[in-house]
Amino acid sequence: MEAALALARQAAQAGEVPVGAIIVRDGKVIGQGFNRPLTGLDPTAHAEIIAMREAAQNIGSDRLTGCDLWVTLEPCAMCAGAIAHARIARLYYAASDPKGGAVEHGPRLFEQDTIHHRPEIYAGICEREARDLLRGFFQERRA
């Protein structure tokens, strides 16, 4: 999670919402990303999506079976859907997102009958650090 948090700090420095993600397979990072919707003029450029795209390119497959996704914020519905389609084995996330999350909040996507793949889910890893990073970012923007 430390690597994902470092990426989240890069996002904040770029003026983006501080979210970072890495994809790990067999103990190696095969994909990484941080939020870039503003700088990339791309509403789909969430940290998870960028990390999954890089990982898929690196392994030459759209299926990320056997891979773990580490992300600093509970995935939104778009990212949770992509996680299911990619067949991510395990999802680790730091801070919960009561407003925009779709794993333990909102639609709880992985609990829906229509989802064909459900990763193992581990929440709250380095939660305080991720939450503080997000809060500080938004406090600064409001000031």
Secondary structure in CASP SS format (residue, H / E / C, confidence):
PFRMAT SS
TARGET T0000
AUTHOR 0000-0000-0000
METHOD secondary structure of the structure
MODEL  1
M C 1.00
E H 1.00
A H 1.00
A H 1.00
L H 1.00
A H 1.00
L H 1.00
A H 1.00
R H 1.00
Q H 1.00
A H 1.00
A H 1.00
Q H 1.00
A C 1.00
G C 1.00
E C 1.00
V C 1.00
P C 1.00
V C 1.00
G E 1.00
A E 1.00
I E 1.00
I E 1.00
V E 1.00
R E 1.00
D C 1.00
G C 1.00
K E 1.00
V E 1.00
I E 1.00
G E 1.00
Q E 1.00
G E 1.00
F E 1.00
N C 1.00
R C 1.00
P C 1.00
L C 1.00
T C 1.00
G C 1.00
L C 1.00
D C 1.00
P C 1.00
T C 1.00
A C 1.00
H C 1.00
A H 1.00
E H 1.00
I H 1.00
I H 1.00
A H 1.00
M H 1.00
R H 1.00
E H 1.00
A H 1.00
A H 1.00
Q H 1.00
N H 1.00
I H 1.00
G C 1.00
S C 1.00
D C 1.00
R C 1.00
L C 1.00
T C 1.00
G C 1.00
C E 1.00
D E 1.00
L E 1.00
W E 1.00
V E 1.00
T E 1.00
L E 1.00
E C 1.00
P C 1.00
C C 1.00
A H 1.00
M H 1.00
C H 1.00
A H 1.00
G H 1.00
A H 1.00
I H 1.00
A H 1.00
H H 1.00
A H 1.00
R C 1.00
I C 1.00
A C 1.00
R E 1.00
L E 1.00
Y E 1.00
Y E 1.00
A E 1.00
A E 1.00
S C 1.00
D C 1.00
P C 1.00
K C 1.00
G C 1.00
G C 1.00
A C 1.00
V C 1.00
E C 1.00
H C 1.00
G C 1.00
P C 1.00
R C 1.00
L H 1.00
F H 1.00
E H 1.00
Q C 1.00
D C 1.00
T C 1.00
I C 1.00
H C 1.00
H C 1.00
R C 1.00
P C 1.00
E E 1.00
I E 1.00
Y E 1.00
A E 1.00
G C 1.00
I C 1.00
C C 1.00
E H 1.00
R H 1.00
E H 1.00
A H 1.00
R H 1.00
D H 1.00
L H 1.00
L H 1.00
R H 1.00
G H 1.00
F H 1.00
F H 1.00
Q H 1.00
E H 1.00
R H 1.00
R H 1.00
A C 1.00
END
